[in-house]
């Protein structure tokens, strides 16, 4: 088959953070497929068709991309951040596994990007400097009971924790419940970072204690990072530095 698919991460927002590998794939593409705000970040040009769709149409989007590639198109499926972190790479492979056997002969590449978790950590200092985990707080594709279990176990293991999709308009109560679980497991003194719209002109970073955190500090554009028991805050002129030492006792 002459067509191909690249599942590409276009980073957290700043065009300077798009990798050269991804930039090359975008330049070669005949079609761009993705969630509307991410497709809108791709400049229009002759010979390029943009296919934007709703955020909950991941499998339909993946099926469309595979179909076009099978027809000989050069398709880039875009995700913000990294496509393998709660994004489109898994959706493409789900569609591939369920689709026609012929699709398995397609040239399919996953091109990594800078995910919001790493961008937010870098902006604040190094809160992920030791062992950490990432949890998607959306219960669209998994039950809340599983989210709560993973929160408790991660807190018990004393990981720093990075939370994607913390608080949606459809389910605003979920993040408040997550904060309750964390306070019960960790106490109220842990530092928690709210990094909203990181690496965009709207970026806002805020560090408070877990006891001071409120649900309205987060939305779907916010990356939330909760420190481990070892995470420290260096107070200095200007923004403080949040970091977790490389060793643990």
MARTOR-407245 format. One record per atom (N, C-alpha, C): residue in one letter; x, y, z. Coordinates in steps of 0.05 Angstrom, whole numbers, padded with zeros to 5 digits, always signed. Layout:
AXYZ...
***
This chain:
X+00017-00024+00000X+00000+00000+00000X+00017+00025+00000X+00010+00045-00016X+00026+00069-00018X+00019+00090+00003X-00004+00088+00015X-00012+00107+00036X+00002+00100+00062X+00001+00120+00080X+00012+00116+00107X-00002+00133+00128X+00002+00126+00153X-00009+00141+00175X+00014+00147+00195X+00015+00173+00203X+00032+00181+00225X+00014+00191+00247X+00016+00179+00271X+00000+00189+00294X+00020+00207+00309X+00015+00233+00308X+00035+00252+00316X+00027+00269+00340X+00045+00274+00358X+00041+00292+00380X+00051+00320+00373X+00033+00340+00375X+00040+00367+00367X+00046+00384+00392X+00052+00371+00414X+00061+00385+00438X+00039+00399+00453X+00047+00413+00475X+00027+00425+00492X+00016+00451+00483X+00027+00464+00463X+00015+00489+00453X+00034+00507+00439X+00059+00509+00447X+00079+00526+00434X+00090+00512+00409X+00088+00526+00386X+00098+00514+00361X+00127+00506+00363X+00143+00520+00380X+00172+00514+00382X+00176+00486+00394X+00156+00475+00407X+00158+00449+00420X+00149+00425+00402X+00142+00431+00377X+00136+00410+00358X+00163+00399+00348X+00166+00372+00349X+00192+00361+00341X+00196+00363+00311X+00221+00363+00302X+00227+00364+00273X+00214+00340+00259X+00214+00316+00271X+00202+00293+00259X+00172+00297+00253X+00158+00309+00273X+00130+00314+00269X+00126+00336+00247X+00142+00356+00248X+00141+00378+00228X+00144+00367+00200X+00163+00348+00196X+00167+00336+00170X+00142+00320+00161X+00130+00305+00179X+00107+00290+00172X+00083+00308+00165X+00080+00330+00179X+00059+00349+00172X+00063+00361+00145X+00089+00366+00138X+00095+00377+00112X+00090+00358+00089X+00091+00332+00094X+00087+00312+00074X+00058+00303+00071X+00042+00309+00091X+00015+00298+00093X-00004+00308+00071X-00022+00291+00063X-00044+00300+00045X-00069+00306+00062X-00071+00293+00086X-00094+00296+00102X-00086+00298+00132X-00099+00316+00147X-00096+00318+00176X-00122+00311+00189X-00121+00293+00208X-00144+00283+00222X-00141+00289+00252X-00162+00299+00266X-00159+00303+00294X-00182+00319+00306X-00180+00323+00332X-00200+00339+00347X-00197+00368+00338X-00220+00382+00336X-00221+00408+00323X-00200+00428+00332X-00196+00432+00359X-00176+00452+00367X-00147+00445+00359X-00141+00419+00357X-00114+00410+00349X-00110+00413+00319X-00131+00406+00303X-00129+00410+00274X-00126+00440+00268X-00139+00457+00284X-00138+00486+00279X-00109+00497+00282X-00092+00482+00296X-00064+00491+00299X-00047+00485+00274X-00057+00471+00255X-00042+00463+00231X-00048+00484+00209X-00028+00498+00199X-00032+00518+00177X-00043+00505+00152X-00062+00518+00140X-00073+00508+00114X-00052+00512+00092X-00053+00494+00072X-00035+00497+00049X-00048+00482+00026X-00039+00488+00002X-00049+00474-00022X-00042+00444-00020X-00061+00428-00027X-00057+00399-00026X-00062+00386+00000X-00070+00401+00020X-00075+00390+00047X-00104+00393+00054X-00116+00371+00063X-00144+00371+00071X-00145+00367+00101X-00160+00384+00115X-00162+00382+00144X-00189+00369+00152X-00188+00349+00169X-00212+00335+00177X-00214+00337+00208X-00230+00356+00217X-00234+00361+00245X-00260+00347+00255X-00259+00337+00280X-00283+00324+00290X-00285+00328+00320X-00307+00319+00332X-00312+00323+00360X-00293+00307+00378X-00290+00315+00403X-00272+00303+00421X-00279+00274+00427X-00304+00266+00426X-00312+00239+00433X-00315+00221+00409X-00303+00229+00387X-00305+00213+00362X-00279+00199+00356X-00264+00190+00376X-00237+00179+00372X-00237+00155+00353X-00254+00135+00358X-00254+00111+00342X-00263+00117+00313X-00283+00134+00310X-00292+00142+00283X-00270+00156+00268X-00255+00174+00283X-00233+00189+00271X-00211+00169+00262X-00205+00150+00280X-00184+00130+00273X-00192+00113+00249X-00217+00105+00248X-00227+00089+00225X-00225+00105+00199X-00233+00131+00200X-00231+00148+00177X-00202+00151+00167X-00183+00154+00186X-00155+00157+00179X-00144+00131+00166X-00151+00108+00177X-00142+00083+00166X-00154+00078+00138X-00179+00086+00135X-00192+00083+00109X-00178+00100+00088X-00172+00125+00095X-00158+00142+00075X-00130+00132+00069X-00116+00122+00089X-00089+00112+00084X-00090+00087+00065X-00111+00071+00070X-00114+00047+00052X-00120+00055+00024X-00131+00079+00020X-00136+00089-00007X-00112+00104-00019X-00090+00104-00005X-00065+00116-00015X-00059+00144-00005X-00075+00154+00014X-00070+00180+00025X-00048+00180+00045X-00035+00203+00049X-00014+00207+00069X-00027+00221+00093X-00033+00207+00114X-00050+00217+00135X-00034+00221+00161X-00038+00245+00173X-00027+00250+00199X-00050+00253+00219X-00051+00237+00239X-00071+00239+00260X-00058+00255+00283X-00068+00278+00289X-00055+00295+00308X-00068+00293+00336X-00051+00293+00356X-00059+00295+00384X-00043+00318+00397X-00055+00331+00417X-00038+00349+00432X-00019+00333+00449X+00002+00345+00458X+00021+00330+00475X+00034+00307+00460X+00032+00283+00473X+00043+00259+00461X+00020+00241+00453X+00020+00229+00429X-00003+00213+00420X-00007+00187+00435X+00014+00178+00450X+00011+00153+00465X+00003+00157+00493X-00002+00182+00502X-00010+00188+00530X-00039+00197+00530X-00057+00179+00535X-00086+00185+00536X-00095+00199+00511X-00086+00190+00488X-00091+00204+00463X-00096+00184+00440X-00090+00192+00415X-00100+00179+00392X-00085+00153+00384X-00061+00149+00393X-00047+00125+00384X-00062+00099+00392X-00072+00098+00416X-00087+00074+00425X-00112+00071+00409X-00126+00093+00403X-00151+00092+00387X-00146+00081+00359X-00124+00090+00347X-00117+00080+00320X-00112+00050+00321X-00099+00040+00341X-00093+00012+00342X-00118-00005+00350X-00136+00007+00365X-00161-00006+00370X-00177-00010+00344X-00178+00012+00328X-00191+00010+00302X-00177-00009+00283X-00151-00009+00284X-00135-00027+00267X-00141-00057+00274X-00142-00063+00300X-00147-00090+00309X-00175-00100+00301X-00194-00082+00302X-00222-00089+00295X-00228-00087+00265X-00210-00075+00250X-00216-00070+00222X-00207-00092+00203X-00209-00086+00177X-00201-00106+00156X-00172-00115+00160X-00167-00140+00154X-00139-00151+00156X-00120-00135+00139X-00129-00125+00116X-00111-00111+00097X-00099-00086+00111X-00113-00074+00129X-00102-00050+00143X-00076-00056+00157X-00071-00081+00165X-00048-00087+00181X-00022-00085+00164X-00025-00083+00138X-00001-00080+00121X+00006-00050+00117X-00010-00032+00128X-00005-00003+00125X+00021+00005+00140X+00034+00025+00130X+00056+00038+00143X+00044+00056+00165X+00047+00048+00190X+00036+00064+00212X+00059+00071+00231X+00062+00097+00236X+00083+00106+00254X+00071+00123+00276X+00082+00121+00300X+00075+00138+00323X+00098+00157+00328X+00092+00183+00326X+00113+00203+00328X+00110+00217+00355X+00128+00214+00374X+00124+00225+00401X+00125+00255+00401X+00112+00265+00422X+00112+00294+00427X+00115+00300+00457X+00117+00325+00464X+00121+00333+00492X+00093+00334+00504X+00088+00316+00523X+00062+00315+00536X+00059+00337+00557X+00034+00345+00563X+00029+00366+00582X+00041+00361+00609X+00042+00336+00618X+00053+00329+00643X+00082+00338+00645X+00098+00333+00624X+00126+00340+00625X+00130+00370+00621X+00113+00382+00605X+00115+00411+00601X+00109+00426+00627X+00087+00417+00641X+00080+00430+00666X+00101+00426+00687X+00113+00402+00689X+00134+00396+00708X+00158+00414+00703X+00166+00417+00677X+00188+00434+00671X+00183+00463+00678X+00159+00473+00673X+00153+00501+00680X+00155+00506+00710X+00147+00486+00726X+00147+00490+00755X+00174+00483+00768X+00190+00467+00755X+00216+00459+00766X+00222+00430+00759X+00217+00412+00778X+00221+00383+00773X+00204+00366+00793X+00178+00371+00794X+00162+00355+00813X+00161+00325+00807X+00168+00318+00782X+00169+00289+00774X+00197+00279+00775X+00214+00290+00792X+00242+00283+00792X+00248+00256+00804X+00229+00243+00817X+00232+00216+00827X+00209+00200+00816X+00203+00177+00828X+00181+00159+00817X+00155+00174+00817X+00140+00170+00795X+00114+00183+00792X+00095+00166+00775X+00070+00174+00775X+00050+00160+00758X+00032+00181+00745X+00019+00173+00724X+00000+00190+00711X-00028+00177+00711X-00048+00192+00718X-00076+00181+00719X-00095+00199+00705X-00111+00188+00687X-00132+00203+00674X-00157+00203+00692X-00165+00226+00701X-00188+00228+00720X-00215+00227+00706X-00216+00226+00680X-00241+00224+00666X-00253+00196+00670X-00279+00195+00676X-00292+00169+00678X-00309+00162+00654X-00302+00174+00631X-00317+00168+00606X-00312+00139+00598X-00287+00129+00601X-00280+00103+00591X-00273+00083+00613X-00276+00091+00638X-00271+00072+00660X-00288+00081+00684X-00296+00063+00702X-00313+00070+00724X-00298+00086+00745X-00314+00103+00759X-00302+00120+00780X-00289+00102+00802X-00300+00079+00808X-00289+00062+00829X-00260+00054+00822X-00254+00050+00797X-00227+00043+00789X-00208+00067+00792X-00218+00091+00785X-00202+00115+00789X-00195+00119+00819X-00215+00116+00835X-00211+00119+00864X-00191+00099+00875X-00193+00074+00866X-00174+00053+00875X-00146+00061+00867X-00142+00070+00842X-00115+00077+00833X-00104+00101+00848X-00122+00120+00854X-00113+00143+00870X-00103+00134+00898X-00118+00117+00911X-00111+00108+00938X-00084+00092+00937X-00081+00075+00917X-00057+00058+00916X-00033+00075+00908X-00036+00095+00891X-00014+00112+00883X-00005+00129+00907X-00025+00138+00923X-00018+00153+00947X-00004+00136+00967X-00014+00111+00970X-00001+00092+00989X+00028+00086+00981X+00033+00085+00955X+00060+00079+00945X+00078+00104+00946X+00066+00127+00953X+00081+00153+00955X+00092+00162+00928X+00077+00158+00907X+00085+00169+00882X+00077+00199+00881X+00093+00215+00866X+00082+00240+00856X+00062+00232+00835X+00041+00248+00832X+00019+00240+00814X+00012+00263+00795X+00010+00256+00769X+00002+00276+00749X-00026+00268+00739X-00044+00287+00739X-00072+00282+00732X-00080+00296+00706X-00089+00280+00687X-00100+00291+00662X-00131+00292+00665X-00143+00311+00650X-00172+00314+00649X-00184+00315+00677X-00176+00333+00694X-00185+00332+00721X-00214+00340+00726X-00224+00359+00710X-00251+00369+00717X-00266+00378+00692X-00286+00363+00684X-00301+00371+00660X-00327+00385+00668X-00338+00399+00649X-00364+00412+00653X-00386+00392+00658X-00384+00369+00644X-00404+00349+00647X-00403+00335+00673X-00379+00332+00685X-00376+00318+00710X-00358+00334+00729X-00367+00357+00738X-00350+00375+00754X-00345+00364+00782X-00361+00345+00791X-00358+00335+00819X-00335+00316+00822X-00326+00304+00800X-00305+00283+00802X-00280+00292+00815X-00270+00316+00808X-00245+00325+00819X-00247+00331+00849X-00269+00341+00858X-00273+00344+00887X-00271+00318+00901X-00283+00297+00890X-00281+00271+00902X-00252+00261+00902X-00237+00267+00881X-00209+00259+00880X-00193+00273+00902X-00198+00299+00906X-00184+00313+00927X-00190+00301+00955X-00215+00293+00959X-00222+00280+00984X-00207+00254+00989X-00204+00238+00968X-00189+00213+00970X-00160+00219+00977X-00149+00239+00963X-00120+00246+00968X-00116+00257+00995X-00133+00274+01005X-00130+00285+01032X-00131+00262+01053X-00149+00243+01049X-00152+00221+01068X-00127+00204+01068X-00114+00201+01044X-00091+00184+01042X-00064+00198+01048X-00063+00224+01042X-00037+00239+01043X-00036+00261+01064X-00059+00268+01076X-00060+00291+01093X-00063+00316+01076X-00059+00340+01088X-00065+00365+01075X-00041+00381+01068X-00017+00371+01074X+00007+00388+01070X+00021+00384+01044X+00014+00364+01028X+00027+00359+01003X+00024+00383+00984X+00045+00390+00970X+00042+00411+00949X+00027+00401+00925X+00010+00417+00913X-00004+00410+00889X-00002+00433+00869X+00006+00425+00845X+00010+00445+00823X-00014+00444+00805X-00025+00468+00799X-00045+00472+00779X-00032+00487+00756X-00028+00474+00733X-00015+00486+00710X-00035+00487+00688X-00046+00511+00684X-00068+00514+00664X-00057+00525+00638X-00065+00513+00615X-00058+00523+00588X-00028+00526+00586X-00013+00506+00596X+00016+00507+00597X+00027+00511+00568X+00048+00527+00566X+00061+00533+00541X+00044+00547+00520X+00024+00562+00529X+00008+00579+00512X+00008+00607+00525X-00001+00627+00510X-00003+00654+00522X-00021+00656+00546X-00039+00637+00550X-00057+00637+00573X-00047+00622+00597X-00021+00614+00596X-00010+00597+00618X-00012+00610+00645X-00021+00594+00665X-00022+00603+00693X-00013+00579+00710X+00007+00583+00727X+00017+00563+00745X+00011+00572+00774X+00001+00553+00790X-00006+00559+00818X+00001+00535+00835X+00016+00540+00857X+00023+00518+00876X+00009+00524+00902X-00006+00505+00913X-00019+00508+00939X-00015+00482+00954X-00024+00481+00979X-00023+00455+00993X-00048+00440+00986X-00047+00414+00990X-00071+00397+00985X-00095+00406+01001X-00090+00416+01025X-00112+00425+01041X-00125+00451+01031X-00109+00467+01016X-00120+00492+01005X-00133+00488+00978X-00128+00465+00965X-00138+00461+00938X-00168+00459+00937X-00180+00471+00917X-00209+00470+00913X-00215+00460+00885X-00238+00448+00881X-00244+00437+00854X-00243+00458+00832X-00251+00483+00838X-00253+00502+00816X-00225+00513+00807X-00204+00503+00820X-00177+00510+00810X-00169+00495+00785X-00185+00475+00777X-00178+00459+00754X-00201+00458+00734X-00193+00456+00708X-00212+00450+00687X-00198+00431+00668X-00210+00427+00644X-00199+00408+00625X-00173+00418+00612X-00166+00443+00615X-00141+00453+00604X-00119+00453+00626X-00125+00442+00649X-00106+00443+00672X-00093+00416+00676X-00066+00416+00678X-00051+00393+00687X-00047+00396+00717X-00054+00376+00732X-00051+00377+00761X-00030+00357+00770X-00010+00366+00785X+00011+00349+00795X+00011+00351+00826X+00008+00328+00839X+00010+00326+00868X+00037+00314+00876X+00051+00328+00894X+00077+00318+00901X+00076+00293+00919X+00099+00280+00921X+00101+00258+00941X+00108+00270+00968X+00112+00253+00988X+00120+00263+01014X+00147+00277+01014X+00163+00272+00993X+00190+00283+00992X+00191+00309+00976X+00170+00316+00962X+00170+00340+00944X+00173+00365+00960X+00189+00384+00950X+00196+00408+00964X+00190+00433+00948X+00187+00455+00962X+00183+00481+00949X+00205+00500+00957X+00220+00510+00937X+00241+00529+00942X+00230+00557+00938X+00227+00572+00960X+00217+00599+00958X+00240+00618+00950X+00235+00635+00931X+00256+00654+00921X+00241+00677+00909X+00256+00699+00902X+00243+00721+00888X+00230+00711+00862X+00205+00719+00857X+00191+00710+00833X+00178+00683+00839X+00174+00667+00818X+00160+00642+00821X+00177+00622+00837X+00165+00607+00856X+00180+00587+00870X+00186+00563+00853X+00204+00546+00862X+00212+00522+00848X+00201+00498+00863X+00185+00481+00849X+00174+00456+00860X+00191+00433+00849X+00202+00416+00867X+00217+00394+00857X+00216+00371+00877X+00221+00347+00866X+00223+00323+00882X+00252+00312+00880X+00266+00309+00903X+00294+00299+00902X+00296+00272+00888X+00320+00266+00878X+00325+00242+00863X+00326+00217+00880X+00329+00220+00907X+00331+00197+00925X+00307+00197+00944X+00302+00174+00956X+00281+00172+00976X+00290+00153+00998X+00281+00158+01022X+00289+00141+01045X+00267+00122+01051
***
